[in-house]
Amino acid sequence: MSNTRIKIAFQGVLGAYSHQACFEAYPEADVLPCNSFQSAIEAVNSKRADLAMLPVENSTYGRVADIHQLLPNSGLHIIGEHYVRVHINLLAIKGSKISDIKSAMSHTVLLGQCRNFLNEHSIEPITGVDTAGSAEIVSNNQNPTQAALASELAGKIYGLEAIASQIEDESNNTTRFLVMSQVPKAAKIELDKIKTSFVFRVRNIPAALYKAMGGFATNGINMVKLESYMVDGSFTATQFYADIIGHPDEPAVKRAMEELSHFTSHIEILGVYKLGEY
């Protein structure tokens, strides 16, 4: 990086939770809003941005669709992770009350995180492209019966009032973001908490996944995530995404990865980085 301010690409418009993640992780950085995850990745590959901030999973809703499909072919490396405590606000034009609100617009992921509140107040959920974009629409419409579900930051940007705050169903509602770069970051092996993310495909042999995982158990490696998803539109081609605690250069991790290679047709390390705090 040069001495100039870094620029971070994210999916959404100003005020999105991804924008909040950028601000929290890199307070001095400039941001580049993009209309899709793919566009945010392309912004880094074309050097219009230095980093991309991509959400991968939410503690209430689960994994973010499409992200795991994009990561292996993105040409980027994971250099960090950041957790955002997602406080959901019911944003409306000034003067509106909760009893006035008939519908609330937001990204489908966010709608799934506050179902109880919406049901309690008989508010119809409306799917929008993203959270802050929904706030912008509500601001432009100036309809007192319409609200948006978004961040406090989005309310400030688009001139809306938070007529209800922290309405998420789960008190620990958190989204995990990955920081992506064209250049891998050399995480030091001596750090206490290192996470390694990788994808792999098992060979077409009986009990391949069970055998592949055995090396992590016998070497005492903590695998904190293992997810499967189909690739190439085939029901038989399955790829796995995994997060483990440990550095690939640690002897125990080396042994586990070597054993994994015996039962897989493809392994790709996506990143080695410091464990985020949440």
N, C-alpha and C positions, 0 to 999 in steps of 0.2 A: 504494500500500500504506500502511496505517496503521502505527502503532508497535507494534501487537500482532504476535505471532508468526504467520508465514504458515502455511497448511495446504496440504499437497500430497496429492492423491488418486493412488492407484495400484491396479493390478489385482493381486489376490492377498491373502494374509494376512501378518501380521507375520513378518518373516524372509525374505520373498521377495527376489530380486535387485533387483526394482523398489524395494523398501523400502531396500535397500542403496544404490541410486542416489540416492534422496531424501536419505539421510543424508550421503552423500559430497558432493552438490552443494549442499545446504542443511542444514548440521549443526544449526542452531538451530530448524529448522522442526518443526511437528507434522505427523503423517501421518494419512491417512484410507484404510484398506484398503477396496477395492471388489471385488465379485464378477465384474466383467467390465470390458473396456476401455470399453464404452459407458457403464457406470455411473460410471467415473472421469471421463469427459468430461462426463456429466450433472451430476456433483458440482460441477464448475467453473461450468457454465452456470447452475446453481441457486444459486451463491454459497455452497455448503457447503464449498467448498475454493477456494483462490486459484489453484492450479496443478495440472496433471496431469503425471505422469511416465510416458511411454509408450514401451515398447521397439519399435523398428522393424526391427532386423536384427541378426543375429549373424554373426561372421566365419567360423564353422564351419558353422552350420546354414542360413544365408541369411535371407531376410526373414521377419518375423513375420506370419502369416496374419491377414487382416482389417484390419490397421492402415491400410494405404494406402486401403482402401475407406472407412474411417471419417473420415480426416483432412479431406477436402474438405467434408464435410457436418457437421463437428463444431461449427462456429461459433467455433472457437478458433484462435489464432495460435501459430506456433512462435516462442518467444522465446529458445531456447537448446538446446544438445545436451550430453549427458554420456555418456562411455564408461566402462563397468564391465568391468574384467578379471575374467572369470568363472572362479573356482576352484571346481571341483565336488568335494564331499566325500561319501563314503559314510557315512551317519549311521545308527547302530543303537542299541538300548537298551544300557545299561551291562552289560559282561560278554560281549557278543557278539564273535566273531572273524570274520574274512573267510571262513574255511572253513565257518562256520555259515550264511552268508547264501545263501538260495536265490532270492530275488527282490528287486528294487529298484524303488521307485515314484518317479515324478517326472513333470513336465510333458514332453510329447512332444518339445519343442524340446531340453530338457536331455538326454533319453535319446539323442538323435541326436548329442550332443557327446561321449559317452564309450562308444561302441560297443566299441572295442577292449578296454577294461578289463572290461566286462561279459562279452564273449565269452571272454576269457582266464580268468575265474573262474567261468564257466558260471552266471552270474547272469541270471535271467529279467527282462527289462524290463517293468514294469507302468505303464501310462499313468495318471497322476493329473491332477487339475484344475490344480494348480500345484505348484511346488517346495516351498515352505514348508508348504502344506496337506498335502502328502505326508508331510513330517516330523511334522506334528501327528498324522496318522493312525497312523504307526508308533509314536509315543510313546504314544498311547492304546491301541494293540493289545498292546503289550508282548510281541511275538512275536520270539524271538531269531533266527529265520530270515529275518525281513523287515527291509529297510533302505530308506532314502530317499536320494535324490540331491538335495542342496540346499546352501545357503551355510553357512558357519561360524556366521553370525548366527542362522540357523534352528536349528542344533544347540543353541546356547546358550539360545535362547528356549524350546525344547521338551524340554530335558534329555536330549539324545542325545549319544552319543560319536562323534567322527570316527574311524572305524577304518581309513579310507584317505583321504588328502588329495590334492588337485590331480590328480585322475584323468582330467581332460579329455584328449581325443585330441590337440588342438593346443595348443602352448605359448603361443600368442598369442590364445587364445580370448577374444573380447571382444564385448560387446553394446552397441549404440548406442541411447541413449534420447533422446527429444525432450521438451523442457519446453514445455507448452502453457498459454496464458493467454487470457482473454477480451479483454484489451487488448494490442495489438501493442506490441512494444518498439522504440523508434527506435534502430536500430544506426547508429553514426556512420560516415560514408563514409570518414573518414580512417584508420579502423582497418585494420591490415595484412591481417587474415584475416577476411573476411566471407563467410558462406554464404547463398545465397538458394535457397529451396525453392519449387517451384511445380508445378502440374499443368496439362496441356493436352490437347486433343483435336485431331487433325489433320483437315483437310478431306478429303472423299472425292475426291481427285484423284491421278493417277499420281505416284509418287515423292514424296508429300507429306512424309513423315517425313525423307527424305534432304534435301529442299530446306529443310525447317524447321530442320534441324541445321546447315546450311551457314553461317548467320550467326554461330554460336558459334565455328566454326573460323576463319572469315576475320577475326573480331575478337579472336582470341587468348583466348577465354574457356574456362577449364578446367571441363568438365562432369564431375563426379566420380560422378554416378549418373544412370542413365536406366532406368526400369523400366516395363513395360506391364502393364495388367490390364484385364479386361473390365468393362464397366459395364452396368447395367440388364438383366443376364441375356442380353445379345446377343453373338453371335460377331463382329458387324460393328462394334459400338461399343467402341472401345478408347481408354482414357485412359492417359496417360503421366505418371509422377512423375519429376521431375528435381531434382538438386542441382547448383548451379554455385558456383564461387568468384568472388565479386564482389558489389558493391552495385548495385541497380537504377538508382541515380542516376549511376553511373559512365558516361561517354560510350560506352565500348566495349560495356558491358552493355546500355545503352539501344538501341544500334544492333542488337545481336543479338536483343533481345526484340521490337523493331519488325519485323525481318525474320521472326521466328517468327510474328508476328500475321498475316502475309500468307497463311500456309499452315495456319492453325488456326481452329477454330470456337469455341474456348473456351480462355482462359488465366486461371488464378487463382494469385496468389502466396500461399503458405501462411505464409511467414515470412522475415524477414531478421535474421540473428543472428550472433554471434561464433562462429567456428570452434572446436569443442571440441578438447581435447587428449587424446591416447591413446598 
